[in-house]
């Protein structure tokens, strides 16, 4: 598994967790499981731009660890509710909240 695939899986796990969250506070608690302090917005944006530039200029494999798109998406306020998908499509999450959190903690 490449670093880019690992990062993509961790992002997907966060989205799944957020989809199962009862409210925004639950998601903030989930993010806190990584134990990393949040970056100030200007620092995160500069880091994203620098990493994109490095990945374009150098022969680096995979994806940058942080992109401007990922930064922008993470800065958006949203609440995702899967009730309709469960009701209308019979959707059930592939990973439980507890298993997803444990997997993220193990990978962090």
Secondary structure, 3 states (H helix, E strand, C coil): CCHHHHHHHHHHHHHHHHHHCCCHHHHHHHHHCCCCCCCCHHHHHHHHHHHHHHHHHCCCCCCCCCCHHHHHHHHCCCCCCCHHHHHHHCCCCCCCHHHHHHHHHHHC
